[in-house]
Amino acid sequence: MGVQRMARAHRACVPLALSLGVVAILPTPRATVAAQSAPAHPPASTTADSFDQLYERGQRVNATIRTLTAQFTETTTSSLLVRPLVARGTLAVERPSRVILHYAEPESRVVLIDNNKMTMTWPSRQVMDVGAAMGRVQRYFVDGSAADLRRQFDIDDKQTNDRPGTFRVAMVPKQKRIREALDKLELWVDRESFLLSSMRMTFANGDTKTMTFENVVPNATLPVGTFTIGR
């Protein structure tokens, strides 16, 4: 049962990783162009934009981001674990709906999302239909507006932030069917670069999964075969 429970939590996080992958989480790389045109070091007294302002600003440059690469560290906590499980790897993205995560440690494994299909290589090769999750991501994060998101989530961008130099947003799903898997999504965005630096998913059972991103490269050149998995 413990392995099955952890597997369900992992599957629940993948559509959220996808929302990063399609550059659909508000001020992630789709705000990069706006950030480049802004002062490199804004005055310390500048008040952070609200969620709505950041979202709308990001939407204006959304179409400029086609690919993305990054390194990630994933930390999982669970009542079933004696200590947090830490994994590391790299990810690559090609919009609108291709994401591949290569885990390098503690073991080698791959998660590939290609349109409505998700393939996982651990603990055995599995292929799943994620069309419904893809539809929700598209509807809420890509095609929608800040107002649409507020209808689906309680959004708090004013809470105390324990990570200096970042802007924090907490999103709590309003729909029961989503809350049955995901209790809260938290995002930390670098105030200067406007790149997503970390995201934490708190699941309904109290487990958490935190993904921290480094060396994020929007519009990276992706080698041929990036979105394939060896036999």
N, CA, C and O of each residue as an XYZ file, in Angstrom:
924
protein
N       0.818     -1.201      0.000
C       0.000      0.000      0.000
C       0.861      1.263      0.000
O       0.503      2.263     -0.622
N       2.030      1.212      0.720
C       2.864      2.400      0.786
C       3.362      2.813     -0.579
O       3.334      3.996     -0.919
N       3.820      1.848     -1.371
C       4.309      2.154     -2.714
C       3.189      2.698     -3.581
O       3.404      3.646     -4.337
N       1.998      2.120     -3.491
C       0.868      2.587     -4.285
C       0.505      4.016     -3.908
O       0.196      4.836     -4.772
N       0.545      4.306     -2.618
C       0.207      5.655     -2.167
C       1.206      6.672     -2.694
O       0.819      7.741     -3.165
N       2.489      6.344     -2.616
C       3.501      7.244     -3.139
C       3.343      7.411     -4.645
O       3.542      8.507     -5.168
N       2.991      6.345     -5.345
C       2.813      6.430     -6.795
C       1.656      7.348     -7.147
O       1.739      8.119     -8.103
N       0.566      7.269     -6.371
C      -0.569      8.162     -6.638
C      -0.171      9.613     -6.435
O      -0.561     10.480     -7.217
N       0.600      9.885     -5.397
C       1.056     11.262     -5.153
C       1.919     11.745     -6.303
O       1.807     12.893     -6.732
N       2.784     10.865     -6.804
C       3.643     11.254     -7.931
C       2.804     11.562     -9.159
O       3.045     12.557     -9.843
N       1.812     10.711     -9.448
C       0.974     10.959    -10.620
C       0.222     12.262    -10.465
O      -0.010     12.967    -11.447
N      -0.165     12.596     -9.229
C      -0.901     13.845     -9.010
C      -0.035     15.059     -9.293
O      -0.542     16.104     -9.699
N       1.288     14.924     -9.077
C       2.154     16.087     -9.272
C       2.494     16.318    -10.730
O       2.842     17.438    -11.103
N       2.405     15.300    -11.563
C       2.870     15.430    -12.940
C       2.115     16.497    -13.723
O       2.762     17.295    -14.401
N       0.760     16.561    -13.670
C       0.099     17.643    -14.403
C       0.557     19.026    -13.963
O       0.539     19.960    -14.765
N       0.972     19.178    -12.694
C       1.468     20.466    -12.239
C       2.852     20.723    -12.811
O       3.175     21.849    -13.189
N       3.667     19.681    -12.872
C       4.953     19.833    -13.551
C       4.716     20.200    -15.009
O       5.462     20.985    -15.594
N       3.687     19.633    -15.577
C       3.329     19.961    -16.961
C       2.984     21.431    -17.085
O       3.379     22.080    -18.053
N       2.249     21.969    -16.113
C       1.876     23.382    -16.204
C       3.108     24.269    -16.203
O       3.119     25.328    -16.830
N       4.164     23.830    -15.485
C       5.441     24.527    -15.618
C       5.977     24.333    -17.020
O       6.461     25.274    -17.648
N       5.888     23.098    -17.510
C       6.466     22.761    -18.794
C       5.897     23.549    -19.935
O       6.641     23.954    -20.828
N       4.593     23.787    -19.944
C       4.008     24.554    -21.023
C       4.070     26.045    -20.715
O       3.419     26.860    -21.368
N       4.871     26.381    -19.704
C       5.061     27.764    -19.281
C       3.721     28.370    -18.932
O       3.374     29.460    -19.390
N       2.981     27.659    -18.126
C       1.625     28.071    -17.820
C       1.445     28.547    -16.398
O       0.337     28.931    -16.025
N       2.479     28.538    -15.595
C       2.365     29.056    -14.236
C       2.794     30.506    -14.259
O       3.913     30.813    -14.672
N       1.955     31.374    -13.838
C       2.067     32.813    -14.010
C       3.468     33.334    -14.219
O       3.950     33.156    -15.338
N       4.209     33.967    -13.284
C       5.416     34.657    -13.705
C       6.620     33.748    -13.795
O       7.638     34.005    -13.153
N       6.526     32.695    -14.576
C       7.672     31.865    -14.892
C       8.300     32.424    -16.151
O       8.127     33.616    -16.405
N       9.031     31.644    -16.975
C       9.752     32.239    -18.092
C       8.924     33.064    -19.052
O       9.504     33.858    -19.794
N       7.601     32.932    -19.090
C       6.873     33.765    -20.044
C       6.905     35.228    -19.644
O       6.523     36.089    -20.435
N       7.360     35.531    -18.412
C       7.549     36.916    -18.009
C       8.984     37.365    -18.227
O       9.332     38.496    -17.889
N       9.815     36.509    -18.779
C      11.229     36.826    -18.917
C      11.459     38.041    -19.793
O      12.279     38.896    -19.457
N      10.749     38.136    -20.914
C      10.961     39.266    -21.819
C      10.631     40.571    -21.105
O      11.370     41.549    -21.217
N       9.537     40.586    -20.382
C       9.178     41.786    -19.637
C      10.246     42.115    -18.611
O      10.572     43.282    -18.398
N      10.790     41.085    -17.977
C      11.828     41.309    -16.977
C      13.077     41.892    -17.619
O      13.740     42.740    -17.022
N      13.411     41.443    -18.843
C      14.605     41.943    -19.505
C      14.473     43.408    -19.881
O      15.472     44.127    -19.931
N      13.258     43.857    -20.144
C      13.067     45.243    -20.519
C      12.928     46.144    -19.312
O      12.935     47.368    -19.446
N      12.798     45.544    -18.109
C      12.671     46.323    -16.881
C      14.052     46.586    -16.309
O      15.020     45.952    -16.729
N      14.169     47.525    -15.340
C      15.459     47.780    -14.714
C      16.023     46.501    -14.114
O      15.287     45.713    -13.520
N      17.327     46.294    -14.266
C      17.943     45.068    -13.763
C      17.832     44.963    -12.256
O      17.678     43.868    -11.715
N      17.910     46.094    -11.575
C      17.823     46.086    -10.121
C      16.777     47.103     -9.679
O      17.119     48.256     -9.417
N      15.514     46.706     -9.590
C      14.474     47.634     -9.198
C      14.701     48.147     -7.795
O      15.268     47.440     -6.962
N      14.258     49.395     -7.510
C      14.445     49.965     -6.183
C      13.897     49.048     -5.115
O      12.872     48.396     -5.313
N      14.577     48.994     -3.977
C      14.166     48.106     -2.895
C      12.779     48.443     -2.379
O      12.097     47.581     -1.825
N      12.354     49.684     -2.554
C      11.057     50.112     -2.030
C       9.901     49.762     -2.962
O       8.738     49.962     -2.614
N      10.230     49.225     -4.177
C       9.177     48.910     -5.132
C       8.242     47.852     -4.568
O       8.700     46.823     -4.071
N       6.940     48.091     -4.639
C       5.964     47.129     -4.155
C       5.742     46.052     -5.202
O       5.582     46.348     -6.386
N       5.734     44.799     -4.760
C       5.538     43.693     -5.701
C       4.165     43.773     -6.353
O       3.181     44.155     -5.721
N       4.119     43.410     -7.616
C       2.841     43.364     -8.303
C       1.942     42.318     -7.666
O       2.416     41.354     -7.065
N       0.642     42.520     -7.807
C      -0.308     41.527     -7.331
C      -0.311     40.346     -8.286
O       0.253     40.416     -9.378
N      -0.950     39.261     -7.868
C      -1.069     38.088     -8.724
C      -1.684     38.458    -10.063
O      -1.186     38.032    -11.105
N      -2.760     39.244    -10.058
C      -3.445     39.602    -11.290
C      -2.541     40.387    -12.221
O      -2.536     40.143    -13.427
N      -1.772     41.332    -11.678
C      -0.890     42.138    -12.509
C       0.220     41.294    -13.123
O       0.530     41.421    -14.307
N       0.814     40.434    -12.303
C       1.873     39.575    -12.808
C       1.351     38.609    -13.867
O       2.017     38.351    -14.869
N       0.168     38.086    -13.637
C      -0.402     37.129    -14.587
C      -0.649     37.798    -15.936
O      -0.275     37.263    -16.979
N      -1.273     38.957    -15.908
C      -1.574     39.658    -17.157
C      -0.298     40.083    -17.868
O      -0.212     40.015    -19.094
N       0.687     40.518    -17.101
C       1.969     40.902    -17.697
C       2.614     39.694    -18.374
O       3.166     39.803    -19.468
N       2.536     38.558    -17.715
C       3.100     37.348    -18.298
C       2.379     36.913    -19.556
O       3.014     36.450    -20.503
N       1.055     37.054    -19.582
C       0.284     36.637    -20.747
C       0.710     37.374    -22.005
O       0.656     36.810    -23.098
N       1.131     38.623    -21.869
C       1.483     39.426    -23.047
C       2.708     38.883    -23.768
O       2.876     39.105    -24.968
N       3.568     38.169    -23.038
C       4.782     37.649    -23.671
C       4.761     36.121    -23.749
O       5.763     35.498    -24.100
N       3.628     35.531    -23.425
C       3.517     34.081    -23.383
C       3.939     33.421    -24.693
O       4.616     32.393    -24.693
N       3.535     34.018    -25.795
C       3.793     33.404    -27.100
C       5.272     33.410    -27.482
O       5.655     32.744    -28.444
N       6.109     34.147    -26.751
C       7.527     34.231    -27.120
C       8.329     33.040    -26.619
O       9.469     32.846    -27.041
N       7.752     32.231    -25.719
C       8.480     31.105    -25.143
C       8.045     29.819    -25.828
O       6.875     29.442    -25.774
N       8.991     29.151    -26.471
C       8.678     27.905    -27.166
C       9.303     26.687    -26.492
O       8.703     25.612    -26.483
N      10.500     26.840    -25.928
C      11.172     25.728    -25.270
C      11.759     26.197    -23.946
O      11.832     27.393    -23.665
N      12.175     25.228    -23.142
C      12.745     25.557    -21.839
C      13.533     24.353    -21.340
O      13.122     23.209    -21.533
N      14.672     24.618    -20.695
C      15.414     23.566    -20.007
C      15.761     24.048    -18.600
O      15.825     25.252    -18.353
N      15.983     23.113    -17.683
C      16.330     23.463    -16.315
C      16.864     22.244    -15.587
O      16.649     21.109    -16.015
N      17.556     22.483    -14.494
C      17.912     21.451    -13.540
C      16.926     21.540    -12.382
O      16.469     22.631    -12.040
N      16.594     20.404    -11.776
C      15.659     20.450    -10.660
C      16.116     19.550     -9.518
O      16.813     18.554     -9.709
N      15.689     19.950     -8.321
C      15.829     19.121     -7.128
C      14.432     18.903     -6.583
O      13.702     19.862     -6.331
N      14.060     17.658     -6.402
C      12.716     17.304     -5.953
C      12.808     16.670     -4.563
O      13.507     15.675     -4.371
N      12.097     17.256     -3.599
C      12.113     16.758     -2.226
C      10.716     16.307     -1.845
O       9.769     17.092     -1.905
N      10.582     15.051     -1.454
C       9.295     14.474     -1.097
C       9.269     14.150      0.388
O      10.186     13.509      0.902
N       8.219     14.593      1.081
C       8.019     14.217      2.476
C       6.740     13.403      2.572
O       5.779     13.645      1.840
N       6.738     12.441      3.476
C       5.581     11.574      3.645
C       5.651     10.899      5.008
O       6.735     10.666      5.544
N       4.490     10.590      5.557
C       4.437      9.838      6.810
C       5.000      8.438      6.617
O       5.319      7.760      7.594
N       5.127      7.996      5.367
C       5.665      6.676      5.072
C       7.188      6.684      4.971
O       7.805      5.625      4.859
N       7.796      7.864      5.009
C       9.239      7.986      4.873
C       9.877      8.361      6.203
O       9.363      9.218      6.923
N      10.987      7.725      6.526
C      11.726      8.060      7.748
C      12.349      9.441      7.612
O      12.395     10.205      8.576
N      12.825      9.759      6.419
C      13.422     11.064      6.139
C      12.993     11.499      4.736
O      12.596     10.658      3.930
N      13.065     12.781      4.436
C      12.667     13.239      3.090
C      13.469     12.523      2.001
O      14.650     12.220      2.168
N      12.792     12.264      0.888
C      13.432     11.648     -0.271
C      13.826     12.761     -1.238
O      12.977     13.534     -1.681
N      15.104     12.838     -1.559
C      15.617     13.894     -2.432
C      16.051     13.284     -3.763
O      16.835     12.336     -3.797
N      15.539     13.832     -4.842
C      15.894     13.379     -6.190
C      16.354     14.587     -7.004
O      15.935     15.717     -6.752
N      17.214     14.333     -7.973
C      17.735     15.414     -8.816
C      17.733     14.983    -10.268
O      17.829     13.798    -10.586
N      17.623     15.975    -11.142
C      17.636     15.661    -12.557
C      17.504     16.903    -13.406
O      17.743     18.018    -12.943
N      17.119     16.697    -14.663
C      16.950     17.794    -15.610
C      15.604     17.650    -16.305
O      15.036     16.560    -16.374
N      15.109     18.763    -16.814
C      13.866     18.713    -17.574
C      14.029     19.520    -18.859
O      14.849     20.434    -18.950
N      13.222     19.148    -19.842
C      13.160     19.881    -21.106
C      11.702     20.007    -21.506
O      10.893     19.120    -21.235
N      11.377     21.106    -22.147
C       9.998     21.437    -22.492
C       9.937     21.924    -23.926
O      10.812     22.652    -24.396
N       8.878     21.504    -24.611
C       8.563     22.067    -25.912
C       7.065     22.331    -25.924
O       6.264     21.401    -25.842
N       6.699     23.569    -26.023
C       5.284     23.886    -26.039
C       4.646     23.433    -27.354
O       5.315     23.425    -28.387
N       3.363     23.057    -27.332
C       2.446     23.314    -26.230
C       2.340     22.202    -25.198
O       1.786     22.444    -24.125
N       2.837     20.998    -25.459
C       2.487     19.921    -24.521
C       3.491     18.776    -24.496
O       3.107     17.608    -24.446
N       4.779     19.115    -24.533
C       5.789     18.059    -24.437
C       6.752     18.411    -23.307
O       7.355     19.485    -23.295
N       6.883     17.482    -22.357
C       7.765     17.674    -21.210
C       8.464     16.353    -20.926
O       7.829     15.299    -20.945
N       9.754     16.399    -20.665
C      10.467     15.204    -20.248
C      11.332     15.532    -19.037
O      12.088     16.504    -19.037
N      11.206     14.707    -18.014
C      11.999     14.843    -16.801
C      12.918     13.633    -16.698
O      12.459     12.492    -16.650
N      14.218     13.895    -16.665
C      15.222     12.845    -16.497
C      15.731     12.899    -15.058
O      16.428     13.837    -14.671
N      15.380     11.895    -14.280
C      15.884     11.794    -12.917
C      17.238     11.088    -12.960
O      17.360     10.010    -13.541
N      18.258     11.697    -12.342
C      19.593     11.112    -12.325
C      19.891     10.409    -11.005
O      20.637      9.431    -10.987
N      19.325     10.888     -9.909
C      19.542     10.280     -8.601
C      18.293     10.464     -7.733
O      17.578     11.451     -7.906
N      18.015      9.555     -6.819
C      18.851      8.431     -6.386
C      18.857      7.258     -7.367
O      19.717      6.383     -7.261
N      17.914      7.217     -8.327
C      17.976      6.206     -9.370
C      17.604      6.861    -10.692
O      16.955      7.907    -10.715
N      18.014      6.247    -11.778
C      17.712      6.778    -13.102
C      16.284      6.415    -13.495
O      15.903      5.246    -13.436
N      15.508      7.389    -13.889
C      14.149      7.150    -14.367
C      13.706      8.344    -15.203
O      14.317      9.412    -15.155
N      12.646      8.151    -15.960
C      12.181      9.182    -16.880
C      10.674      9.317    -16.780
O       9.960      8.324    -16.639
N      10.191     10.558    -16.855
C       8.765     10.847    -17.000
C       8.614     11.678    -18.269
O       9.203     12.752    -18.388
N       7.829     11.181    -19.208
C       7.609     11.879    -20.477
C       6.131     12.178    -20.638
O       5.293     11.287    -20.504
N       5.812     13.422    -20.922
C       4.446     13.817    -21.269
C       4.479     14.306    -22.707
O       5.192     15.252    -23.041
N       3.702     13.652    -23.546
C       3.635     14.010    -24.962
C       2.159     14.083    -25.339
O       1.497     13.063    -25.530
N       1.664     15.311    -25.443
C       0.237     15.547    -25.678
C      -0.587     14.917    -24.548
O      -0.414     15.292    -23.389
N      -1.465     13.980    -24.857
C      -2.347     13.419    -23.831
C      -1.808     12.137    -23.199
O      -2.519     11.478    -22.440
N      -0.568     11.780    -23.502
C      -0.007     10.527    -23.005
C       1.170     10.794    -22.079
O       2.044     11.606    -22.383
N       1.181     10.099    -20.947
C       2.300     10.187    -20.027
C       2.938      8.809    -19.886
O       2.250      7.821    -19.628
N       4.265      8.750    -20.059
C       5.006      7.508    -19.923
C       5.978      7.643    -18.760
O       6.732      8.613    -18.680
N       5.955      6.659    -17.856
C       6.860      6.618    -16.722
C       7.656      5.320    -16.789
O       7.112      4.266    -17.118
N       8.946      5.402    -16.475
C       9.796      4.217    -16.545
C      10.028      3.559    -15.202
O      10.768      2.579    -15.115
N       9.407      4.083    -14.146
C       9.628      3.556    -12.791
C       8.308      3.435    -12.058
O       7.461      4.314    -12.214
N       8.082      2.388    -11.262
C       8.972      1.229    -11.030
C       9.003      0.259    -12.208
O       9.897     -0.582    -12.296
N       8.039      0.370    -13.107
C       8.052     -0.355    -14.381
C       7.498      0.595    -15.432
O       6.920      1.628    -15.095
N       7.670      0.257    -16.681
C       7.188      1.142    -17.751
C       5.668      1.197    -17.737
O       5.005      0.163    -17.828
N       5.115      2.396    -17.623
C       3.678      2.606    -17.575
C       3.304      3.729    -18.527
O       4.022      4.722    -18.646
N       2.185      3.566    -19.199
C       1.668      4.602    -20.093
C       0.258      4.936    -19.637
O      -0.577      4.046    -19.481
N      -0.008      6.224    -19.423
C      -1.298      6.658    -18.902
C      -1.879      7.779    -19.749
O      -1.146      8.560    -20.357
N      -3.183      7.846    -19.781
C      -3.895      8.927    -20.461
C      -4.040     10.089    -19.488
O      -4.672      9.944    -18.442
N      -3.459     11.245    -19.824
C      -3.555     12.425    -18.971
C      -4.335     13.527    -19.670
O      -4.160     14.709    -19.373
N      -5.199     13.133    -20.604
C      -5.953     14.120    -21.371
C      -6.795     15.034    -20.510
O      -6.866     16.236    -20.765
N      -7.444     14.473    -19.476
C      -8.293     15.287    -18.614
C      -7.467     16.321    -17.856
O      -7.853     17.486    -17.758
N      -6.323     15.885    -17.319
C      -5.451     16.816    -16.605
C      -4.903     17.873    -17.554
O      -4.808     19.048    -17.198
N      -4.542     17.450    -18.770
C      -4.062     18.400    -19.771
C      -5.113     19.455    -20.079
O      -4.803     20.637    -20.226
N      -6.362     19.010    -20.173
C      -7.443     19.938    -20.452
C      -7.601     20.971    -19.357
O      -7.829     22.150    -19.629
N      -7.478     20.515    -18.096
C      -7.606     21.467    -16.985
C      -6.461     22.462    -16.981
O      -6.671     23.654    -16.758
N      -5.240     21.972    -17.229
C      -4.095     22.878    -17.287
C      -4.288     23.914    -18.385
O      -4.056     25.105    -18.177
N      -4.718     23.448    -19.558
C      -4.943     24.361    -20.677
C      -6.016     25.382    -20.347
O      -5.866     26.572    -20.625
N      -7.102     24.904    -19.751
C      -8.237     25.782    -19.468
C      -7.910     26.797    -18.372
O      -8.246     27.975    -18.497
N      -7.257     26.347    -17.302
C      -7.026     27.227    -16.167
C      -5.805     28.122    -16.339
O      -5.843     29.305    -16.001
N      -4.693     27.539    -16.879
C      -3.421     28.247    -16.864
C      -3.024     28.869    -18.197
O      -2.253     29.828    -18.219
N      -3.531     28.345    -19.302
C      -3.077     28.839    -20.604
C      -4.119     29.736    -21.260
O      -3.826     30.873    -21.633
N      -5.340     29.217    -21.399
C      -6.378     29.969    -22.103
C      -7.118     30.948    -21.205
O      -7.788     31.857    -21.694
N      -7.000     30.769    -19.903
C      -7.792     31.570    -18.981
C      -7.135     32.893    -18.616
O      -6.092     33.263    -19.155
N      -7.766     33.582    -17.699
C      -7.280     34.861    -17.196
C      -7.053     34.732    -15.700
O      -7.358     33.701    -15.100
N      -6.511     35.796    -15.099
C      -6.339     35.799    -13.649
C      -7.691     35.644    -12.957
O      -7.794     34.971    -11.932
N      -8.719     36.264    -13.516
C     -10.064     36.149    -12.935
C     -10.568     34.708    -13.023
O     -11.204     34.214    -12.091
N     -10.283     34.028    -14.149
C     -10.676     32.628    -14.289
C      -9.994     31.769    -13.233
O     -10.621     30.896    -12.633
N      -8.708     32.020    -13.008
C      -7.984     31.256    -11.998
C      -8.560     31.499    -10.613
O      -8.661     30.572     -9.809
N      -8.936     32.733    -10.333
C      -9.507     33.034     -9.016
C     -10.849     32.330     -8.822
O     -11.244     32.058     -7.688
N     -11.543     32.037     -9.902
C     -12.796     31.283     -9.763
C     -12.537     29.821     -9.429
O     -13.400     29.148     -8.864
N     -11.365     29.333     -9.773
C     -11.035     27.936     -9.524
C     -10.164     27.723     -8.284
O     -10.141     26.637     -7.706
N      -9.451     28.776     -7.886
C      -8.531     28.668     -6.757
C      -8.683     29.873     -5.832
O      -8.929     30.992     -6.282
N      -8.532     29.625     -4.538
C      -8.328     30.713     -3.587
C      -6.854     31.066     -3.661
O      -6.001     30.221     -3.389
N      -6.542     32.304     -4.025
C      -5.158     32.714     -4.276
C      -4.728     33.734     -3.240
O      -5.394     34.748     -3.028
N      -3.606     33.450     -2.599
C      -3.063     34.335     -1.572
C      -1.666     34.764     -1.993
O      -0.752     33.941     -2.030
N      -1.491     36.037     -2.311
C      -0.172     36.557     -2.658
C       0.324     37.561     -1.622
O       1.241     38.338     -1.888
N      -0.292     37.539     -0.436
C       0.073     38.507      0.598
C       0.630     37.863      1.856
O       0.938     38.566      2.819
N       0.768     36.534      1.868
C       1.253     35.861      3.063
C       2.727     36.163      3.311
O       3.463     36.540      2.398
N       3.142     35.990      4.561
C       4.542     36.169      4.914
C       5.397     35.185      4.112
O       5.079     34.000      4.008
N       6.481     35.704      3.552
C       7.356     34.896      2.707
C       8.657     34.626      3.441
O       9.338     35.557      3.871
N       9.008     33.341      3.587
C      10.224     32.981      4.308
C      11.433     32.850      3.393
O      12.489     32.391      3.827
N      11.289     33.250      2.117
C      12.396     33.145      1.175
C      12.692     34.527      0.593
O      12.040     34.947     -0.363
N      13.675     35.240      1.164
C      14.001     36.589      0.691
C      14.320     36.600     -0.795
O      14.906     35.657     -1.328
N      13.925     37.685     -1.453
C      14.223     37.841     -2.869
C      13.246     37.159     -3.792
O      13.463     37.115     -5.003
N      12.156     36.616     -3.234
C      11.156     35.951     -4.060
C       9.773     36.501     -3.769
O       9.528     37.127     -2.738
N       8.888     36.248     -4.704
C       7.476     36.589     -4.575
C       6.726     35.277     -4.412
O       6.900     34.372     -5.228
N       5.897     35.146     -3.383
C       5.226     33.884     -3.081
C       3.739     33.979     -3.392
O       3.086     34.974     -3.077
N       3.211     32.923     -4.018
C       1.786     32.803     -4.295
C       1.324     31.429     -3.816
O       1.955     30.419     -4.125
N       0.239     31.392     -3.072
C      -0.355     30.129     -2.640
C      -1.705     29.970     -3.321
O      -2.504     30.905     -3.358
N      -1.957     28.781     -3.861
C      -3.191     28.515     -4.596
C      -3.875     27.296     -3.989
O      -3.285     26.218     -3.928
N      -5.117     27.465     -3.540
C      -5.885     26.373     -2.933
C      -7.076     26.066     -3.835
O      -7.908     26.944     -4.066
N      -7.177     24.846     -4.349
C      -8.284     24.510     -5.256
C      -9.638     24.642     -4.563
O      -9.786     24.309     -3.387
N     -10.612     25.132     -5.310
C     -11.967     25.239     -4.774
C     -12.796     23.989     -5.056
O     -13.705     23.658     -4.295
N     -12.482     23.298     -6.149
C     -13.274     22.141     -6.531
C     -12.892     20.920     -5.703
O     -11.713     20.635     -5.492
N     -13.916     20.204     -5.240
C     -13.703     19.054     -4.366
C     -12.865     17.980     -5.039
O     -11.998     17.386     -4.397
N     -13.108     17.716     -6.328
C     -12.389     16.622     -6.990
C     -10.898     16.912     -7.097
O     -10.087     15.986     -7.127
N     -10.529     18.190     -7.155
C      -9.109     18.536     -7.180
C      -8.530     18.480     -5.776
O      -7.405     18.018     -5.585
N      -9.299     18.951     -4.783
C      -8.828     18.927     -3.399
C      -8.616     17.508     -2.888
O      -7.842     17.297     -1.955
N      -9.297     16.530     -3.490
C      -9.106     15.143     -3.070
C      -7.685     14.667     -3.342
O      -7.223     13.711     -2.719
N      -6.988     15.321     -4.264
C      -5.591     14.976     -4.555
C      -4.646     16.067     -4.081
O      -3.625     15.775     -3.458
N      -4.976     17.326     -4.369
C      -4.075     18.440     -4.097
C      -4.710     19.411     -3.120
O      -5.790     19.944     -3.375
N      -4.036     19.639     -2.001
C      -4.547     20.577     -1.003
C      -4.109     22.011     -1.286
O      -4.886     22.951     -1.120
N      -2.839     22.170     -1.720
C      -2.329     23.524     -1.958
C      -1.117     23.479     -2.877
O      -0.304     22.557     -2.815
N      -1.012     24.494     -3.731
C       0.159     24.694     -4.577
C       0.779     26.032     -4.213
O       0.096     27.057     -4.209
N       2.073     26.026     -3.906
C       2.788     27.257     -3.581
C       3.885     27.490     -4.614
O       4.577     26.559     -5.026
N       4.030     28.744     -5.025
C       5.039     29.129     -6.013
C       5.927     30.214     -5.427
O       5.448     31.129     -4.758
N       7.226     30.104     -5.685
C       8.171     31.154     -5.329
C       8.845     31.636     -6.609
O       9.444     30.844     -7.337
N       8.748     32.926     -6.880
C       9.270     33.513     -8.115
C      10.331     34.548     -7.767
O      10.111     35.405     -6.911
N      11.470     34.471     -8.424
C      12.545     35.422     -8.186
C      12.095     36.832     -8.564
O      11.583     37.047     -9.663
N      12.280     37.777     -7.672
C      11.787     39.143     -7.893
C      12.535     39.862     -9.011
O      11.967     40.731     -9.674
N      13.805     39.511     -9.230
C      14.572     40.217    -10.248
C      14.457     39.566    -11.617
O      14.268     40.257    -12.619
N      14.568     38.245    -11.668
C      14.553     37.569    -12.965
C      13.157     37.188    -13.419
O      12.939     36.925    -14.601
N      12.194     37.154    -12.480
C      10.826     36.704    -12.763
C      10.772     35.238    -13.186
O       9.805     34.820    -13.823
N      11.790     34.455    -12.845
C      11.777     33.030    -13.126
C      11.273     32.270    -11.907
O      11.540     32.655    -10.769
N      10.551     31.200    -12.152
C      10.083     30.354    -11.073
C      11.279     29.680    -10.425
O      12.047     28.988    -11.095
N      11.442     29.882     -9.113
C      12.577     29.277     -8.426
C      12.189     28.021     -7.671
O      13.028     27.150     -7.440
N      10.908     27.916     -7.280
C      10.503     26.734     -6.521
C       8.991     26.598     -6.535
O       8.271     27.589     -6.653
N       8.513     25.361     -6.413
C       7.085     25.112     -6.258
C       6.902     23.959     -5.274
O       7.652     22.982     -5.289
N       5.895     24.094     -4.428
C       5.616     23.026     -3.462
C       4.162     22.613     -3.561
O       3.258     23.448     -3.521
N       3.947     21.300     -3.691
C       2.607     20.735     -3.729
C       2.335     20.030     -2.412
O       3.084     19.136     -2.019
N       1.279     20.422     -1.733
C       0.850     19.740     -0.521
C      -0.384     18.935     -0.867
O      -1.402     19.491     -1.279
N      -0.291     17.613     -0.698
C      -1.373     16.730     -1.089
C      -2.386     16.571      0.036
O      -2.125     16.933      1.183
N      -3.531     16.032     -0.308
C      -4.628     15.932      0.656
C      -4.260     15.080      1.864
O      -4.808     15.277      2.949
N      -3.343     14.140      1.690
C      -2.954     13.274      2.810
C      -1.828     13.856      3.650
O      -1.338     13.199      4.568
N      -1.408     15.093      3.343
C      -0.352     15.745      4.107
C       1.036     15.587      3.521
O       1.957     16.288      3.941
N       1.217     14.686      2.560
C       2.515     14.544      1.899
C       2.828     15.821      1.119
O       1.917     16.549      0.724
N       4.101     16.088      0.900
C       4.495     17.257      0.117
C       5.538     16.861     -0.915
O       6.289     15.903     -0.733
N       5.565     17.613     -1.991
C       6.597     17.474     -3.015
C       7.033     18.878     -3.407
O       6.227     19.681     -3.878
N       8.318     19.166     -3.207
C       8.877     20.472     -3.532
C       9.862     20.323     -4.675
O      10.749     19.470     -4.636
N       9.702     21.161     -5.697
C      10.638     21.158     -6.824
C      11.302     22.529     -6.895
O      10.636     23.558     -7.012
N      12.628     22.515     -6.822
C      13.422     23.739     -6.911
C      14.174     23.723     -8.233
O      14.777     22.714     -8.598
N      14.139     24.850     -8.954
C      14.688     24.912    -10.307
C      15.906     25.824    -10.363
O      15.934     26.894     -9.754
N      16.913     25.372    -11.112
C      18.130     26.148    -11.304
C      18.522     26.101    -12.780
O      18.123     25.206    -13.524
N      19.308     27.085    -13.172
C      19.812     27.141    -14.560
C      18.676     27.007    -15.574
O      18.764     26.230    -16.525
N      17.615     27.773    -15.354
C      16.469     27.757    -16.254
C      16.820     28.536    -17.522
O      17.248     29.688    -17.452
N      16.636     27.897    -18.684
C      16.992     28.524    -19.964
C      15.766     28.538    -20.868
O      15.436     27.511    -21.461
N      15.073     29.690    -20.990
C      13.965     29.778    -21.949
C      14.488     29.760    -23.380
O      15.582     30.249    -23.662
N      13.686     29.185    -24.281
C      14.018     29.121    -25.705
C      15.367     28.456    -25.956
O      16.135     28.883    -26.818
N      15.638     27.408    -25.191
C      16.862     26.641    -25.394
C      16.750     25.796    -26.661
O      15.655     25.388    -27.046
N      17.876     25.538    -27.300
C      17.907     24.646    -28.456
C      17.875     23.201    -27.966
O      18.739     22.786    -27.192
N      16.891     22.444    -28.410
C      16.725     21.064    -27.957
C      17.232     20.103    -29.027
O      16.860     20.225    -30.194
N      18.078     19.149    -28.640
C      18.588     18.173    -29.624
C      17.458     17.303    -30.180
O      16.442     17.090    -29.519
N      17.650     16.810    -31.392
C      16.712     15.857    -31.970
C      16.629     14.630    -31.063
O      17.653     14.131    -30.597
N      15.432     14.150    -30.817
C      15.274     12.974    -29.963
C      15.126     13.299    -28.495
O      15.127     12.395    -27.660
N      14.999     14.576    -28.162
C      14.870     14.946    -26.752
C      13.682     14.260    -26.096
O      13.768     13.844    -24.941
N      12.573     14.138    -26.821
C      11.350     13.617    -26.220
C      11.101     12.158    -26.612
O      10.000     11.781    -27.012
N      12.141     11.363    -26.488
C      12.027      9.928    -26.721
C      12.603      9.185    -25.532
O      13.474      9.693    -24.824
N      12.108      7.983    -25.324
C      12.608      7.119    -24.251
C      13.131      5.841    -24.879
O      12.452      5.214    -25.693
N      14.326      5.465    -24.501
C      14.909      4.234    -25.034
C      14.102      3.013    -24.619
O      13.431      3.013    -23.587
N      14.177      1.998    -25.422
C      13.466      0.761    -25.126
C      14.062      0.053    -23.925
O      13.582     -1.011    -23.535
